[in-house]
Amino acid sequence: MRKHLKKYRFFMIALWALCLFAVLPFGNVRAAAVKPSCTKTKTVYFQKQTFHDPMTRKNIVSYDLLGTGELALGNLSSKAVITNLKSSNRHIEAVADVPYKKIYLSASSLKNGEKTVLSFTVKQNRKTYRLSCKVTFRTDFVKSAKLGALDLTRKLNQSTGAVRIKTAQKKARLLITLPSDYKVVSIRYNYKGQETGPVWKTAKKLQNGGVFPIGKDTVLMVEYAPKSGKSLYNRSYILHINRV
């Protein structure tokens, strides 16, 4: 009987040892999975905008990053701490937002093709990680925009407000192409000439690439957003056709 008990105990010890060794690799994988991460390279699109200040009688220049100036952080703990956030370009500033798991960029001066390297330290789970990302700034966010026979690509990339369009077309197909990591969320239009307000709640809907009738004071709103991650709100372009 004692021999059987000894064999049973030996068997159970061996079984527990096998289970322990089997679990260890998965534990390592799990530990590796919680390492914070960010994309190694990113393209941020911008538009240079100039406004006249009536008080100072001077022109104010700003740089709208068109909703693309966000760097998403992966596997970031809610208790993580981000420190030593630096930009290699003195014209580019960065601010970390741990709850939203993002780094937001802003610029005081930009040229097409300008670059910066963001570097920062993440402390979480009693470990410290050093991350970096190379960012390139470009002005061609809208890759292609066609309204029937009209090419609106340059207008949309240079517009600081609603784009004014004149056309004799009675019907037209609207097709807009954005960078591969962005999407057109919705296209709506009205014939009341209104660019803002409650009119958009009852406006007609159009699929990207769809055909619609053009009349006087036709206004379209094209909303876009990143394909992945969460945004605080969708950005948009306004097209005002045949304004009266």
N, C-alpha and C positions, 0 to 999 in steps of 0.2 A: 504493500500500500504506500509506504514511504517513497519507494522508488518511483511509483506512478506520480506522487505529488511533486517530487523533485523534477521529473520530466515535464510535468504540467507547468511548473513555475518557470523552468528554463524556456519552454515554448512561449509563454506569455511575455517574458522579458525580451526574447528575440523578436516577437511580433511587434512590441512597442518600439523597439529600436528601429525596425524596418519602417514603421509608420513615421517616426521622427525624421529619419533620413529622407523619406518621401516628401514630407512637408517642407523641409528646409529650402529646396530650390524654389518652391512657389512663394515662400516668404521673401526670398531675395528678389523675385520678379515683382512682388507687390511693393517692396521698398523702392525698387527702381522706378516704379510707375508713378510715385508721388514726387519725383524730381520736378521742380518747376521748369518751364520751357518757354521759348518764344521763337518766332520765325527768324532765320538767319539773315534774310534779306526782305525788304519791303519797298514797294513803290507808293509814294504819297503824291496825290495830284493837287494842284492849287490853281488859283485864279487871282491875279493881281487886280485890286479894286481901288479906285481913286474917288474920294468924296471931297466936296468943298465945304469947309467950315465957315458959316456966315459970321461967326463971332470973331474968329482970328483972321478971316479972309485968306486962309491958306488951304492948300489941298492936303488931305490926309490920305496916306497910302496904307492899305491893309492887305493881308494875304489870306484869302479864304481857302482852307484845305478841303472844302467840298465834302466834308464828312468822312474823308479817307485818312485823317491824321490820328488814327488810333492803332496802337500796337497791342494785340491780344496776348495775354499771358496764360499758358496752359498749366494745369496741375498746381494751381496756386491755392494754398490753404487760406482760410478766412483769418487765421491768426498770423499769417506771414508778415514780415517786416521788410520793406524795400528801402535800401540806403545807397548812398554814393551814386545816385542817378546823374549821369553826365552826358553831355553832347559834345562831340568833337568840333562842331561848328558853332561859333559864338552867336550866330543869327537864329539858331534853332534852340528852343527851350522845350523841356519835357517835364511832365508832372505825373506821378504814379497814383493810381486809384485801386487799392487792394480789393474793396467790396465788389467793384465791377470787373476786376481782373484785367485792367488795361493801363496803358501808358498813353497820355494825351500829348500831342505835339502842338506847338505854335511857332510862328516865325515873324521876325521883325523885318526881314529882307530875304528875297528869294530870286533865283534865276533858274531857268529851265535847265535841268540836268544837275543841279546842285546836290551835294551829298553830305551826310553826317553819319557818324557811328555812335549809337547809343550804348552805353555800358552801365550796368547796375548790379547790386548785390541783393540776393534774396536770402533771408534767414527764416527757415521753417523746420519744424520737427528736429530742433537742436542741431541742425546742419546749416552750413553756409554755401551758397552757390553763386558763381559769377557768370552773368549772362551778357550777351551783346547782340546788336542787330545793325546791319548796314542799311541805311535809308536813302533812297534816291527820290528827288522831287521833279515832277514833270507837269506840263501844262495841257496834255492831250487826254483828259479824262474821257470825253466823249470820243469814241473811236470812229463812229459813223452815225450820222443823223440825216435821214432823207424824208422829205415831205413831197411825195410824188416825184416830180422832175427837179425839185429844189434840193440842193445840198446845204444843210444847216449846220454841219459839223463845226466849222470855224466860228459861226455866230454863237453857238452854245458854249464853246470853250472860252470865248471872250466876253460873253454877256455878264453884266453885273445886276441884271434885273430881268424883267419880262422881255423876251425877244419879239420884236415887231416884224411882221412878215406881210408882204403884199403878194397876192397871187390871183390869177384869173381861173385857176382850176376849180371846178365845181365839186369834184371828189378827189381824194388823194389817199395814198397809202403812207402811213407813218411807221418808220422802222428805225429804232435807235439801238446802237450797239455800244456796250460799255466794257470795261476791262473784265477779264474772265472771272474775277472773284467778286463781281458786283452784278446786280440784277435789277431790271425794271419791275417794280412792285405793282404799279397800277398806272393807267392812263385814263383820265376823265376829261370831258369837254362840255362847254355850255355855249349858248348863242346869245348870252346877255351882256357880253363884254366885261364881265366881272372877273377880276384876278384873285380876289380874296373874299372871305365871308361864307355865310351858310349856303350859298349857291352850290358849293361842292358836295353838299350832302345829297342833293337830288340830281347831280350832273350825270350825263350819260357816260357809259364805260366803253373803253376800246382796248382790244388786245394789241400788244406790240406787233407791228406788221399788218394790222388791220386797216380797212378802208372806211372812211367816214365822209359825210357831206360837208362841204365848206360853205359858209354863209358870211354875212357881215358880222363883225364883232365876235368871231369864233375864238374862244380861249381854251387852250389845253393845259392841263397840269400833268406832268410826267414825274412820278415819284420813283426813287431808287433807294437801294440799301445794300449792305454787304450780304453775300450769300451765307456766310457763317457768322456766328456770334450774335450778340444782342446790341442794338443801337437805341439811344434814348428817343430818337425820332427819325422818320424818313426825310431825306432831302428831296428837293424837287426843282424842276425847270418849268417856267411858264412860257407858253407860246401864244402870242396874241396875233391872230390873223385878220387882215382887212379891217383894221380898227377904224371906226367911224369918227 
